[in-house]
Amino acid sequence: QVQLVESGGGLVQPGGSLRLSCAASRSIFSSNVMGWYRQAPGKQRELVATISQDGQRIFADSAKGRFSISRDNAKNTVYLQMNSLQPEDTAVYYCRLWVFSTGIYWGQGTQVTVSS
């Protein structure tokens, strides 16, 4: 089993920035992809960005140009840098880990609220 612990959410004004972090509880030796999803009230959970072990990235259209994703494989940690945040970015952000050999793991979620 792998536990994912997220941090970095909070309240920010429109145009502001936040950095989310997600640490896995142990090293992952199998092929894997880490990423972030979000879920706003009344909406389905949606992709924000993902990054593979070798650094290949995928972004939702809403995140392109504003968000960046990175990972530190030595620390089993993935980061989401969010800039130019807007009220429509308000959601619970979930860390997701897909491991080739064992499947999908989710974090508990961290709230991001963009409001003046």
LOPASE-241720 format. One line per field, with one value per atom (N, C-alpha, C): x, y, z; residue number from 1; residue in one letter. Coordinates in steps of 0.2 Angstrom, whole numbers. Example, Ala and Ser with C-alpha at 12.3 -4.5 7.8 and 13.67 -1.06 7.14 Angstrom:
# LOPASE-241720
X = [66;62;66;64;68;64];
Y = [-28;-22;-16;-11;-5;0];
Z = [39;39;39;35;36;39];
lofi = [1;1;1;2;2;2];
lumdo = [A;A;A;S;S;S];
END
This chain:
# LOPASE-241720
X = [4;0;4;2;5;0;2;-1;1;-3;-1;-3;1;0;1;-5;-4;-4;-1;0;0;-1;0;-7;-12;-19;-20;-25;-27;-31;-32;-35;-31;-32;-28;-32;-30;-33;-33;-37;-37;-30;-27;-20;-14;-16;-11;-8;-4;0;-1;-1;0;4;8;11;9;7;4;10;10;15;11;14;11;17;17;23;20;23;21;25;22;24;30;31;37;39;45;48;44;43;39;44;45;51;48;41;38;36;35;34;28;28;22;21;16;14;11;13;10;6;1;-2;-7;-11;-16;-22;-28;-34;-38;-44;-47;-55;-58;-66;-69;-73;-76;-83;-87;-93;-98;-101;-106;-104;-97;-94;-90;-88;-85;-77;-74;-66;-63;-58;-55;-48;-45;-37;-35;-29;-26;-19;-15;-9;-6;-2;2;9;13;20;23;26;29;35;38;45;50;49;55;53;48;46;42;38;33;27;25;19;13;7;1;-3;-6;-9;-16;-21;-28;-27;-32;-32;-32;-36;-37;-30;-26;-19;-13;-14;-8;-7;0;2;2;-2;-2;0;0;2;8;12;18;18;20;21;28;30;37;37;42;43;50;51;57;57;60;59;63;68;72;68;63;59;52;50;44;38;40;36;34;28;26;23;25;23;19;14;10;11;14;14;9;5;-1;0;0;0;-6;-7;-13;-19;-20;-26;-32;-38;-44;-49;-55;-60;-62;-62;-64;-59;-54;-49;-50;-55;-57;-60;-57;-59;-55;-57;-52;-47;-41;-36;-33;-33;-32;-25;-21;-15;-17;-14;-15;-9;-8;-2;-5;-2;-4;3;2;8;7;11;10;8;11;11;5;3;-2;-8;-9;-15;-14;-20;-21;-22;-19;-19;-21;-25;-27;-25;-24;-23;-30;-30;-36;-39;-35;-37;-35;-34;-33;-37;-40;-44;-40;-42;-39;-45;-45;-50;-47;-50;-48;-53;-52;-57;-54;-58;-55;-59];
Y = [-6;0;6;11;18;23;27;33;39;44;50;56;60;66;72;76;82;88;94;100;106;112;118;121;118;122;128;131;137;142;148;154;159;160;165;170;176;181;179;182;181;184;180;182;180;177;174;167;165;158;154;147;142;137;133;127;121;116;110;105;101;96;89;84;77;72;69;65;58;53;46;43;38;35;31;29;24;25;22;23;18;20;17;14;8;5;3;2;1;7;6;12;15;22;26;33;35;42;46;51;55;61;64;69;72;77;81;81;80;81;86;88;93;92;93;93;99;102;108;106;110;108;107;101;100;97;96;94;88;85;79;80;75;76;76;81;82;82;80;81;88;89;95;94;90;88;82;79;73;73;69;69;61;59;52;52;46;45;49;48;51;59;62;69;71;66;68;70;76;80;80;80;81;86;91;97;97;99;101;107;109;115;121;120;125;127;122;123;125;124;126;134;135;142;145;142;145;140;133;128;125;123;118;112;107;101;98;96;93;88;84;78;78;75;73;66;62;55;52;56;54;55;60;61;58;55;52;57;63;69;72;75;78;85;90;97;100;104;108;115;119;126;129;133;136;144;147;154;157;164;167;164;162;158;162;159;163;159;162;159;152;152;145;139;141;136;133;136;134;127;123;115;112;106;101;98;99;96;89;84;77;75;72;69;62;60;53;50;44;40;34;33;27;22;16;12;6;5;-1;-7;-9;-16;-16;-11;-11;-7;-2;2;9;12;19;20;25;28;35;37;44;47;53;57;59;62;64;71;74;81;87;92;98;104;108;113;119;122;128;132;138;143;150;152;158;163;168;173;180;185;191;193];
Z = [0;0;0;-3;-3;-1;4;6;3;1;-2;3;4;9;5;4;1;6;3;7;2;5;1;-1;0;-2;3;1;5;2;4;2;-2;-8;-12;-16;-17;-21;-28;-32;-39;-42;-46;-49;-44;-39;-34;-36;-32;-33;-27;-29;-24;-26;-22;-23;-19;-23;-19;-19;-14;-14;-12;-14;-13;-12;-6;-5;-4;-7;-6;0;3;9;8;2;1;-6;-8;-14;-19;-25;-30;-35;-36;-41;-47;-47;-54;-58;-64;-68;-65;-65;-62;-65;-64;-66;-60;-58;-53;-56;-52;-55;-50;-53;-49;-53;-49;-52;-47;-49;-45;-46;-40;-41;-37;-41;-39;-37;-32;-30;-36;-36;-41;-47;-48;-54;-53;-59;-59;-58;-55;-54;-61;-62;-68;-68;-73;-74;-73;-70;-70;-74;-71;-74;-72;-76;-74;-76;-73;-75;-74;-79;-78;-75;-73;-70;-74;-81;-85;-87;-84;-85;-90;-93;-98;-95;-97;-94;-98;-95;-98;-94;-98;-94;-97;-93;-95;-99;-103;-107;-102;-96;-91;-88;-88;-84;-88;-95;-99;-98;-98;-97;-90;-86;-79;-74;-75;-70;-72;-68;-70;-65;-67;-63;-63;-57;-57;-52;-52;-47;-45;-39;-36;-34;-39;-38;-32;-30;-24;-17;-18;-12;-13;-18;-20;-19;-22;-21;-28;-29;-35;-32;-37;-35;-41;-39;-43;-42;-46;-45;-49;-46;-49;-49;-55;-55;-58;-58;-61;-59;-53;-51;-51;-53;-54;-50;-49;-45;-47;-54;-57;-55;-52;-50;-43;-40;-33;-34;-30;-30;-24;-23;-19;-24;-23;-27;-24;-29;-26;-30;-26;-29;-31;-37;-39;-41;-39;-41;-45;-51;-55;-55;-52;-53;-57;-62;-67;-64;-58;-55;-50;-48;-42;-43;-47;-48;-46;-44;-43;-36;-33;-27;-27;-22;-21;-14;-14;-8;-5;0;4;1;-3;-6;-1;-5;-1;-5;-1;-3;-6;-12;-15;-16;-13;-14;-16;-22;-25;-24;-20;-19;-16;-18;-15;-9];
lofi = [1;1;1;2;2;2;3;3;3;4;4;4;5;5;5;6;6;6;7;7;7;8;8;8;9;9;9;10;10;10;11;11;11;12;12;12;13;13;13;14;14;14;15;15;15;16;16;16;17;17;17;18;18;18;19;19;19;20;20;20;21;21;21;22;22;22;23;23;23;24;24;24;25;25;25;26;26;26;27;27;27;28;28;28;29;29;29;30;30;30;31;31;31;32;32;32;33;33;33;34;34;34;35;35;35;36;36;36;37;37;37;38;38;38;39;39;39;40;40;40;41;41;41;42;42;42;43;43;43;44;44;44;45;45;45;46;46;46;47;47;47;48;48;48;49;49;49;50;50;50;51;51;51;52;52;52;53;53;53;54;54;54;55;55;55;56;56;56;57;57;57;58;58;58;59;59;59;60;60;60;61;61;61;62;62;62;63;63;63;64;64;64;65;65;65;66;66;66;67;67;67;68;68;68;69;69;69;70;70;70;71;71;71;72;72;72;73;73;73;74;74;74;75;75;75;76;76;76;77;77;77;78;78;78;79;79;79;80;80;80;81;81;81;82;82;82;83;83;83;84;84;84;85;85;85;86;86;86;87;87;87;88;88;88;89;89;89;90;90;90;91;91;91;92;92;92;93;93;93;94;94;94;95;95;95;96;96;96;97;97;97;98;98;98;99;99;99;100;100;100;101;101;101;102;102;102;103;103;103;104;104;104;105;105;105;106;106;106;107;107;107;108;108;108;109;109;109;110;110;110;111;111;111;112;112;112;113;113;113;114;114;114;115;115;115;116;116;116];
lumdo = [Q;Q;Q;V;V;V;Q;Q;Q;L;L;L;V;V;V;E;E;E;S;S;S;G;G;G;G;G;G;G;G;G;L;L;L;V;V;V;Q;Q;Q;P;P;P;G;G;G;G;G;G;S;S;S;L;L;L;R;R;R;L;L;L;S;S;S;C;C;C;A;A;A;A;A;A;S;S;S;R;R;R;S;S;S;I;I;I;F;F;F;S;S;S;S;S;S;N;N;N;V;V;V;M;M;M;G;G;G;W;W;W;Y;Y;Y;R;R;R;Q;Q;Q;A;A;A;P;P;P;G;G;G;K;K;K;Q;Q;Q;R;R;R;E;E;E;L;L;L;V;V;V;A;A;A;T;T;T;I;I;I;S;S;S;Q;Q;Q;D;D;D;G;G;G;Q;Q;Q;R;R;R;I;I;I;F;F;F;A;A;A;D;D;D;S;S;S;A;A;A;K;K;K;G;G;G;R;R;R;F;F;F;S;S;S;I;I;I;S;S;S;R;R;R;D;D;D;N;N;N;A;A;A;K;K;K;N;N;N;T;T;T;V;V;V;Y;Y;Y;L;L;L;Q;Q;Q;M;M;M;N;N;N;S;S;S;L;L;L;Q;Q;Q;P;P;P;E;E;E;D;D;D;T;T;T;A;A;A;V;V;V;Y;Y;Y;Y;Y;Y;C;C;C;R;R;R;L;L;L;W;W;W;V;V;V;F;F;F;S;S;S;T;T;T;G;G;G;I;I;I;Y;Y;Y;W;W;W;G;G;G;Q;Q;Q;G;G;G;T;T;T;Q;Q;Q;V;V;V;T;T;T;V;V;V;S;S;S;S;S;S];
END
